[in-house]
């Protein structure tokens, strides 16, 4: 709808170009050329118009010059109209496809993590970049023909109908209509083959994108295990399959042209035979031949348009699969406001399974009052991270409810929910840009002074001030250029800047050495005061500072209380604690011996 005006103008220009080619040029040959070559006299209205103004002996020369001038002028008009049509249609197509690519990208970000767990990043990257690019290339290649060719065909058929009726050669028109109709089955059959090959080609493209994405994301592992040759051979096989599918696709796309050219030559031969029998003149036959060209050339081009649209249709199906994917966690239609969050958190009989039939959390019921610091402890795979994922509503529970300040998170808008929770994850993700930009993610509206304060609290200052760029130091993709500990500090600085009432520290200091951890531990303690805080940590020195500890085992909370009480009453907690203390002592002993 935003492009209706441009589309109407494009169609008008296309109609003008089509009428000029399909009807105007053949009509000129039929009516003007016989006069130029002396086969027919000037029409009476022209004779009356020039009578007494132009000498009789000059009429043939004048007629010839007028005809000679009319042909280029007609082609200039057609060229200008065709250019305007192509330009306008291309402009509309580019705008529409630009919007489509943005819609796909936005939709990918809206879809829940459960969707991203099922669909590979390579597939999504291929859809966002390659599928939309394929749509763009294919649609732009046919937009001009989509308007001009049908109108040219209609104009040429109109001229043939005129000739057939005025010369009593209805059979000529019927013959060409039958030959034109004979191309339809061929176009459809070839279109089916093209769809099959296109699907194989896009599957191959997805495989290539996935392999490249995985390889680039795991360069350390590739080098550590000497996987370079294996990965190259894997990609080589995928590229060969892709090229083979592409070659077969190209072959089927080219198959239509010779079929239509053979049919058009047959139609021309039959027209010549019927014309000679009917006694038509050379100029009349030339006009008919030109009209036939403007019939079969559009048919050939429309066949190519049909096949190209089949290609685009396959790519569009992939795009639609993203745009119209079922949202298992839709935004509430009438969200309950969640302002001035206190920080009360309640899990009521919550169960959850990433895969149906394999629960990761089982009937968990926990209430955490505002301001309480809670640590989550348990063996790997016991459900700690899943508990946090449900609190942040990265997933919805399979059963039960998760509430903040008494409001079910399923009824709260994403903006309100995310504003109330600050997260520092075990593997922080930094984006390409400056250190300042990455910290400001915590609060995009924060000024530089607030960013610098957050950086100082998280000990970012120490490594940032070493370089003259300071907070304008550039960070590569994924935090390239910073150590693991430095990335973690930037992530902690985000949490300081966000200043959310609920804080989640998922191994927040795991990547820091003991000295760095000590430097920001005091700041973290200051940050957690008055905030509901959930801590996942393997270091019991951190866990012991919590006011309350939840012990997880096989998806259940099997113990709940402070450190001293749990050490006395929970065998699992005591085992985990004693094991880490023993490992710490062993590490110190071995370190002392090696020294």
Long-range contacts (C-beta under 8 A, 24 or more apart in sequence): 3-92, 3-95, 3-96, 6-88, 6-91, 6-92, 7-88, 7-89, 7-92, 9-84, 9-88, 10-84, 10-85, 10-88, 10-89, 10-92, 10-147, 11-85, 11-147, 13-81, 13-82, 13-84, 13-85, 13-88, 14-81, 14-82, 14-85, 14-89, 14-144, 14-147, 14-148, 14-151, 15-147, 15-151, 16-77, 16-78, 16-81, 17-78, 17-79, 17-81, 17-82, 17-85, 17-148, 17-151, 17-152, 18-148, 18-149, 18-150, 18-151, 18-152, 18-154, 18-155, 19-151, 19-155, 20-74, 20-77, 20-78, 20-81, 21-78, 21-152, 21-155, 21-156, 21-294, 22-151, 22-152, 22-153, 22-154, 22-155, 22-156, 22-157, 22-158, 22-159, 22-291, 22-294, 22-295, 22-298, 23-155, 23-156, 23-158, 23-159, 24-74, 24-78, 24-155, 25-74, 25-290, 25-294, 26-156, 26-159, 26-287, 26-288, 26-290, 26-291, 26-294, 27-159, 27-287, 28-67, 28-70, 28-71, 28-74, 29-283, 29-286, 29-287, 29-290, 30-159, 30-163, 30-283, 30-284, 30-287, 32-67, 32-70, 33-67, 33-283, 33-286, 33-287, 34-281, 34-283, 34-284, 35-63, 35-67, 36-60, 36-63, 36-64, 36-67, 37-283, 39-281, 39-283, 82-144, 82-148, 85-144, 85-147, 85-148, 86-143, 86-144, 89-143, 89-144, 89-146, 89-147, 90-140, 90-143, 90-144, 92-143, 93-136, 93-139, 93-140, 93-143, 94-136, 94-140, 97-132, 97-135, 97-136, 97-139, 97-140, 100-132, 100-135, 100-319, 101-128, 101-132, 103-323, 104-128, 104-132, 104-319, 104-322, 104-323, 107-322, 107-323, 107-325, 108-322, 110-327, 111-322, 111-325, 111-327, 112-327, 112-328, 112-329, 112-394, 112-395, 112-396, 113-389, 113-394, 113-395, 114-328, 114-329, 114-354, 114-395, 115-325, 115-328, 117-354, 120-206, 120-210, 121-210, 121-213, 122-206, 122-207, 122-209, 122-210, 122-211, 122-212, 122-213, 122-214, 123-206, 123-209, 123-210, 124-322, 125-209, 125-213, 126-202, 126-205, 126-206, 126-209, 126-210, 126-318, 127-318, 127-319, 127-321, 127-322, 130-205, 130-209, 131-202, 131-315, 131-318, 131-319, 132-315, 132-319, 134-202, 134-311, 134-312, 134-315, 135-312, 135-315, 135-316, 135-319, 138-308, 138-309, 138-311, 138-312, 138-315, 139-312, 141-308, 142-304, 142-305, 142-308, 142-309, 145-301, 145-302, 145-304, 145-305, 146-305, 149-298, 149-301, 149-302, 149-305, 150-298, 150-302, 152-294, 152-297, 152-298, 153-294, 153-295, 153-298, 153-299, 153-302, 155-294, 156-291, 156-292, 156-294, 156-295, 156-298, 157-295, 159-287, 159-291, 160-288, 160-291, 160-292, 160-295, 163-284, 163-287, 163-288, 163-291, 167-278, 167-280, 167-284, 168-278, 169-274, 169-275, 169-278, 169-280, 171-274, 172-271, 172-274, 172-275, 172-278, 172-288, 175-267, 175-270, 175-271, 175-274, 176-267, 176-271, 176-292, 176-295, 179-263, 179-264, 179-266, 179-267, 179-270, 180-267, 180-295, 180-296, 180-299, 182-263, 183-259, 183-260, 183-263, 183-299, 183-303, 186-256, 186-259, 186-260, 186-303, 187-256, 187-303, 187-306, 187-307, 190-252, 190-255, 190-256, 190-303, 190-307, 191-306, 191-307, 191-310, 193-252, 194-249, 194-252, 194-253, 194-307, 194-310, 194-311, 195-310, 195-313, 195-314, 197-245, 197-248, 197-249, 197-252, 198-249, 198-310, 198-311, 198-314, 198-315, 199-314, 200-241, 200-245, 201-242, 201-245, 201-246, 201-249, 202-314, 202-315, 202-318, 204-238, 204-241, 204-242, 204-245, 205-242, 207-238, 207-241, 207-242, 208-235, 208-238, 208-239, 208-242, 211-235, 211-238, 249-311, 252-307, 253-304, 253-307, 253-308, 256-300, 256-303, 256-304, 256-307, 257-300, 257-304, 260-296, 260-299, 260-300, 260-303, 261-296, 261-300, 263-296, 264-292, 264-293, 264-295, 264-296, 264-299, 264-300, 267-292, 267-296, 268-292, 328-396, 329-393, 329-395, 329-396, 329-410, 331-413, 331-414, 332-410, 332-411, 332-412, 332-413, 335-411, 335-412, 335-413, 335-416, 336-407, 336-408, 336-411, 336-412, 337-416, 338-404, 338-405, 338-407, 338-412, 338-413, 338-416, 338-417, 338-420, 339-416, 341-404, 341-405, 341-419, 341-420, 341-500, 341-501, 341-502, 342-370, 342-405, 342-501, 343-370, 343-371, 343-404, 343-405, 343-420, 343-501, 343-502, 343-531, 343-532, 344-368, 344-369, 344-370, 344-403, 344-404, 344-405, 344-406, 344-532, 345-391, 345-402, 345-403, 345-404, 345-502, 345-532, 346-401, 346-402, 346-403, 346-404, 346-406, 347-387, 347-390, 347-400, 347-401, 347-402, 348-400, 348-401, 348-402, 348-403, 349-399, 349-400, 349-401, 350-390, 350-397, 350-399, 350-400, 350-401, 350-402, 351-397, 351-398, 351-399, 351-400, 352-386, 352-390, 352-395, 352-397, 352-398, 352-399, 353-398, 354-386, 354-395, 359-398, 359-555, 360-386, 360-555, 361-386, 361-387, 361-390, 361-397, 361-555, 361-556, 362-554, 362-555, 362-556, 363-400, 363-556, 364-400, 364-555, 364-556, 364-557, 365-400, 365-557, 366-550, 366-557, 366-560, 368-532, 368-534, 368-548, 369-532, 370-501, 370-532, 371-530, 371-531, 371-532, 372-532, 372-533, 372-547, 372-548, 373-528, 373-532, 373-533, 373-535, 373-545, 373-546, 373-547, 373-548, 374-532, 374-533, 374-534, 374-535, 374-546, 374-547, 374-548, 374-549, 374-550, 375-534, 375-535, 375-536, 375-537, 375-542, 375-543, 375-546, 375-548, 375-549, 375-550, 376-534, 376-535, 376-536, 376-549, 376-550, 376-552, 377-543, 377-549, 377-550, 377-551, 377-552, 377-573, 377-576, 378-551, 378-552, 378-553, 378-572, 378-576, 379-552, 379-553, 379-576, 382-552, 382-553, 382-554, 382-555, 383-552, 383-554, 383-555, 383-556, 384-536, 384-552, 385-506, 385-536, 386-555, 387-534, 387-550, 387-552, 388-504, 388-506, 388-534, 388-536, 391-421, 391-502, 391-504, 391-534, 392-417, 392-421, 392-423, 392-504, 393-417, 404-502, 419-500, 420-500, 420-501, 420-502, 421-500, 421-502, 421-503, 421-504, 422-494, 422-495, 422-498, 422-499, 422-500, 422-502, 422-503, 422-504, 423-495, 423-504, 423-506, 424-488, 424-491, 424-492, 424-494, 424-495, 424-503, 424-504, 424-505, 424-506, 424-508, 425-491, 425-506, 425-507, 426-506, 426-507, 426-508, 426-510, 426-536, 428-479, 428-487, 428-488, 428-490, 428-491, 429-478, 429-479, 430-475, 430-478, 430-479, 430-482, 430-487, 430-490, 430-491, 431-475, 431-477, 432-474, 432-475, 432-476, 432-477, 433-474, 433-475, 434-469, 434-471, 434-472, 434-473, 434-474, 434-475, 435-460, 435-464, 435-471, 435-472, 435-473, 435-475, 435-490, 436-471, 436-472, 438-475, 438-490, 438-494, 439-471, 439-490, 439-493, 439-494, 439-497, 440-497, 441-494, 442-493, 442-494, 442-495, 442-496, 442-497, 442-498, 443-497, 443-498, 443-499, 446-497, 450-497, 451-493, 451-497, 453-496, 454-493, 454-494, 454-496, 454-497, 455-493, 457-493, 457-496, 457-520, 457-523, 457-526, 457-527, 458-489, 458-490, 458-492, 458-493, 458-496, 458-520, 458-523, 459-489, 459-516, 459-519, 459-520, 459-523, 460-486, 460-489, 460-490, 460-493, 462-519, 463-489, 484-511, 485-511, 485-512, 485-513, 485-516, 487-511, 488-512, 489-516, 489-520, 492-520, 492-523, 492-524, 495-527, 496-523, 496-527, 500-531, 501-531, 501-532, 502-531, 502-532, 502-533, 502-534, 503-527, 503-528, 503-531, 503-532, 503-533, 503-534, 504-533, 504-534, 505-533, 505-534, 505-535, 505-536, 505-537, 506-536, 507-536, 507-537, 507-538, 508-535, 508-537, 509-537, 509-539, 509-542, 510-537, 510-538, 538-580, 539-580, 540-576, 540-577, 540-580, 540-581, 549-573
